[in-house]
Amino acid sequence: MLTLVGTYPPIRCGIATFNRDLREALLREGVPSQVAVVAHPEEVSLPFPEEVVRVVAKEDREGYRALACLLRGPVILQHEYGLYGGKWGDYVLDLLEAQGPKLVVLHTLLQAPPPGLGEVDLRYMQGLLRAMAERAQAFVALHPEGEGLLRALGVRIPVAHIPHGVPDLPRPPKEALKRALGLEGAFLLFTYGLLGPGKGLEFALRVLARVLPHNPRVRYLVAGRLHPNLERHEGRRYLERVREMAEALGVGEAFLLREGYLSEEELYRLAGAADLFLLPYPNLEQVSSGTLSYALALGKAVLSTPFRHARAALAAGRGVLLPLEEEAWAQAVLALAENPERLREMEERAYAYARDFTWPRVARAYRRLLEEVADVRPRVA
C-alpha cells in the first residue's frame, strides 16, 4: 500500500491540501493509498479521516523511527524545511530509513539564503537535501529548473519534474461574483493564503496608497488565515499591525480583510471575483506556490515578484513580473485597470496554460514515476 507522508486535513496548510488533492487524484488513477501525518502537538488530536493511519508529533523523534519501521510499501513524502522536527526538519531522515521505495516531493529548493537566513543555514539545508537523496529512490521537483539545481548540489538520484497540480475548474463569472460581494464597478486586487510577512502585504498596502489617488475604484482583498507558526509565537499582533498600517496610509476603506480558513467554495467565489492577483513575495527562491497555481487554474492575471515559480509560470504574457519597487507596481496596477483588453488576454493565456497541470494529468505523472521506481501499478477493477 502506498503511503503519503506529510501534513493532511484538517490541518490547514498548503502541503496538507496538496497531499489530499494528490491522494484523491491518484485514487481516481487506480492507485489507493493511506496517509501518515506529522503534526504540531496541538494538532495531533484533530479528527483526521480514516485514511490517516498514523499521526506523529513533530518533535517526537522516537515516533518518526517507529513510523519508519511500519512503512513497508512505497512512500511519497512531502518535504518543506521546518515541516518535520529537529534542526531545519532533519528528523525527516529517520522517516527515510523506511524499507520501501521512497519519492520525495521538494516544495522548496534553495540556491541562496532566503530572507532572514545566512550561509551557515543554507549549507546545512543543502546538506540535508543530499542526505535525503542518499535514502530516497527519486526526487520530484515542482519547478522545471529543479533537476539542474539538484545536480549542482551533487544529487545523483533520478529527478522528475511534475508541476504543482491544480483543480480543473470552470472560468469564474467575475462580474457576477463581484456583485455578490458588493464590489460591482471595483477593480479588485487579491492576495490569499497563510498570512504573514512572507506574503508582502505591507508592500502591497504601500502600493495601494500610491494607486488610489489616481484610481479610487481599486480595492484590495486579502483572504486567508494567520500563519499558524506566527500565531503560536505572537498571537494576532501581526494582523493588528497590518490593519493599523492600512489606516495610517489612508487606505483603510479600500483594504478588505477576510480572515479565516476558506472552504473551496468560498475561495472560488473570492478569487473568482478578482481582476488581478498580487504576489509581492520577497523570497525569490520559492520554487512552488499553490496560490500562483490556483490563480492560473482560474485564468487570472497576476502581478508578481520574479520568484522561481513565477518566472516560469508567467512567461509568454501570462502575467507581469516586477521587483519590489512601489512606483513600478503602482503603475502596473493602474495600467492594467485601464486596459481591459490586455487583462483579458493575460487571463486567457493563464487559463490555457494551467490545463496542462490539472490534477488528473499530474496524478498520471506520479503514477508513471511510481511504476518506474516502485513497481506500483493501477489496481484492476
Secondary structure, DSSP 4 states (H G I P E B T S, - for coil): -EEEEE--TTS-SHHHHHHHHHHHHHHHTT--EEEEEEE-GGGTTS---TTEEEEEETT-HHHHHHHHHH--S-EEEEE-TTSSSSGGGTTHHHHTT-SS-EEEEES---SSPPTT--HHHHHHHHHHHHHHHTT-SEEEESSTTHHHHHHHTT--S-EEE-PPPB---PPP-HHHHHHHTT-TT-EEEEEESSBSGGG-HHHHHHHHHHHTTT-TTEEEEEEE-B-HHHHHHHTTHHHHHHHHHHHHHT-TTTEEEEESPPPHHHHHHHHHT-SEEEE--S-TT----HHHHHHHHTT-EEEE---HHHHHHTTTTTSEE--S-HHHHHHHHHHHHT-HHHHHHHHHHHHHHHGGGBHHHHHHHHHHHHHHHH---PPP-
